[in-house]
């Protein structure tokens, strides 16, 4: 079990209070809850619907950036996704958020691959995304 120590300095206390104005707090990580629920594509897609491109207020699923989800050995997930442009500076952040969301959904191991074939285009967006962005 991991432990984190946080040091805080109390600025409003008199200097002669005797405790040197430093306190330590211990925070224990909560153990990951074991579930008997099998990970499915639907669960992975639902988790990915919570990941947004920071430049576009639409989830990566509704943008059509998720090309493939493969689940093996029950909780190992491989996702192939694209970005709206090859020069997208937020690609690593988006892939990291996708990985975190999938892990939180119950995956043990996650591999997020950024692929460029086929190239993404606005036709890949869901109807809801097109409507939200005014691309109809």
Steps between C-alpha positions, in 0.01 A plus 500: 500500500648835397523799725511869417622767740381852460683783675313820562623824652261698716580868434254662743645347821742694722863399448544404868212248506747215546394262223707669226180548296545177305248219503507154344197319369494138389277396210474132418406394150174313489546147372358444155163336536483159345195442289373189335352708220647407164636787294308544174534727197192687618663576836819618324305722259298645789825582681643660185188717463631689805822598315480824305727665250591816696467715188158360400220455757412151375610157626759305305237231439251746347778657295557158344861479618467146642567252220525170689471355851636152571469329837711194576546281807201667661655834593775588251387774263652616173352814344579633156410862464580797285514874549330773301837603350847342497644821647264500800709613796254349747535143370708368789267658754189360333655151478598523868148600601361211295736257673402631844128478421535138383701403809236660722239290318681186617777421251827355628716586201425767242670577171381806310638514146475815290444400137458708186338249268231576409552873542235661718242723333185678625275232345617266779327709767174389654185688400491648852856634462426644157195676637690633803778637280266625227639262236195356334 
